[in-house]
Amino acid sequence: MDVDEFVSENKPQEGGSPFQLENSKLLDIAVDGSVVAKAGSMVAYDGDLSFTGSSNAEGGITGFIKSKATSEGTPVMNVEGSGHLYLADQGKEVQIMELDADESISVNGNDVLAFESQVDYSISTIGSVSGTSAGGLTNVFLEGPGSIAITTHGSPLVLTPPIKTDPQATVAWSANNSPSSSVNRSLSDMIGQSSGERYQLEFTNPDGFVVVQPYEEGNPAQQQ
């Protein structure tokens, strides 16, 4: 194709909701007020936007979403003003959800890309997973109304409990379905104790759902 065709086919789409996909890996947010986004995810913006954040790990969602399992954090930023904000995260697929009032979801801290400022949030750590001294995995509880965007390595799979999942492949779950940790010793005997597949999250509420991805974000059992 010539240059004009290239520009025409790849320019931003117009209209739509405040959160919309330009492609499967690029999120376009029409900011009119404020949103919260993962720091480092901005690839471009237009209009009059300001960015603020904190490096304080104890600052919660306005600072770091702290992951005790990996001793790493997910810094986030508040974006205020009017304009378009374009976000991406290491080539991961972007999934947009619209939460109604009192509708909620729990998301792995590393997989939260952005959410509207009116979405309520809290941070929690599930019980010890993988037997590491660092403890459990940190998740962000998001409650509507409002738009949220999460990321997955590849296309997600949504499963109905009862189900057991690899913690490093688990992206999110419905808020009515808090998991417990489980150890499968037959898996450790078969593939070795260093494998993260020895440890699972166990979900039991058939009225809920669990989101997994075809990728393990890291093996906490190997990070002791």
N, C-alpha and C positions, 0 to 999 in steps of 0.2 A: 504494500500500500504506500501511497505517497504521504508526505508530511501532513497535509491537510486532513486526509482520512485518518491518520494516526491520532491527531489531535481531537478530531470529532468523536472518534470511537472511544477514547479514553478520558474525556473530560468528565468532571463531576456531574452526577445526575441532579436534576432540579426537582424541588417539591418533596413530598413525602413526609414522614414522621420526623421528630427531632433526632432519633437514632435510625440511621439507615446504612446499608452496606453499599460501598462503591464496588467492591468485589468480595469474595469470600474471606479475604484476609485484611481488609481495610475498612474501618468504621468511620463514617462521617457523622459528626454531631453538630446540629444547628444549635449553638449555644445562645440562649437569651436569658441571662441570669447567671446561674452557676451549675457546674457539674463536678464530679469527683472522678479522676482518671489515674491510671497507673503511671507513675513517674517513668520517664524514658520511652513512653509509648507514642509520643507526639511525633508525627512525620511531617506535618505542615499545618498551617492555620491561616485564616484571613480575618479581616475585621479588627475589632479592638478587644483583645483578650489579654488578661493578666494571669500569671501562674504563681501560686504560692504553695509552700510545703514545709515540712519539718523533718529534720534528721533525728528527732528524738524517738528512740525505739519504744518508749513508754507512752508516746502520744497517740496510740491507737490508730484509727483510720486516717487521722490527719497527719500522722507521721509514718510509722511503719506497721504493716501487718506482719507480725513477728512469727516466723516459722521455727519452733523449737526443734523440730525434727532435723533440720538441716543447718541450724544456726545462721540462717540467712533471713533477710527481711524483704518485704515488698513495699518500697516507698511509693506513696501516692501524692497527688497534687490536686489542689482546688483550682479550677479554671473559672474565671469570672469575666463577664462582659457580653459582647454581642459579636457573633461571627461563626465561621465554620472551623471545627477542630477535626483533624484527621489523625486517627490512631491505628497502630498496628503493634503486634508483639511477636517478634522473632518468627514471622511467617506462619503463626498459628491461625487456625480457622476462628472466625468471630461468630458468636451466636448471640442474637438479640432476643430478650424476653420482655414482655409487658406484664408487670405485676399489678393486679387489682388491689384495692384496699383490703388490708388484712391477709393478703396472699404473700407467702414468703418462701424463701429458698436459702439453703446453706451452701456456700461455694468455697472450694479450696482457695486460700488467700492468694496463691500464685496465679490463679486463673481468673481473678477479677480484673476486668479491663476498664470499665467505667460504669457509673450509674448517676441518675439524676439526683440533685441535692435533696429533693423531698423524700427520697427513699430512706427509711430508717435502717440503722445498721447496729450490729454489736459483734464483738469478736469473742470467740470461744475456742478452747483447746480440748479436743476429744482425748479420751484416755490413752495411756501409753501404747504406742504402736511400734513394732519392730524390736522392742526390748532395748532400745537405746537409752542411755542415761539422760539424754536431752528431753525425753518425754514424748508428748503426742503431736498431732498435726493441728495446725491452726486454720480455722475456717471463719468465714465472714457470713453472718446471718443478715440477710437483706429482706426488708418487708416493704411492700408497696403501700400506696400506689406509685408507679413510676417505671421508667425504662431502665434496664440494666443490660450490660454486655459482658459476656464471659468468653474465654478462649479455650480451644481444644486443639490438641495435635491430631489432625485428621477429623473425619466426621464422627460425631458422638453417637453412642448407643444408649438408649433409655430403657432401663430394665425395671421390672416389677418385682418387689420382694415377695417371698423370702429369697435372699441372694447374698452371697459373700463375694467381696471384690478386693482386688489388690489396691492398697491405699495409694500407691503411686500412679495408678491408672484411674482413680476415682476423682471426678471433677466436682460434682455437686449432688445434692439430694433434697427432696422435699422436706420442709421443716418439721413435718409430723413423723419423721423417720430417722431419728437420731441413732447412729450406729453404736455397736459395742465392738471391742477388739476380739479377735479369735486367732488361735494358733492351730495350724494343720501340721502335725508332726510327721504324717506320712509324706507330705511334700518335702519337708526338710530332709527326711531319710533318702528321698529319691534324687533331689537336685542339690543337696548340700545346705548346711545351716546358714551360709552366707547369702542365700537368695532371699529377696524380699517377698517372694511368693509364699514363704512359710507363714507370713502374717497377713490376716485379712480383716476387713471391716465387715461386720455382719449386720444386715438390715432385715427386719422381720415384719414390718407393717405393710400388708398387701394393699392398703389404700394409698401408699406413697409411691415414689419412684426414685431411681438412682441413675445418675449420668456418668458413664465411663468413656474413656478414649482409648484408641488403639496404640497406646504409647505409655511407658513408665517414666515419670518425671525424674527418676533417680531412685537409687536403692538405699533407703535409710539404714539397712542392716550393714551396709558396707561403709558407713560414714561414722562409725563409732570412734 
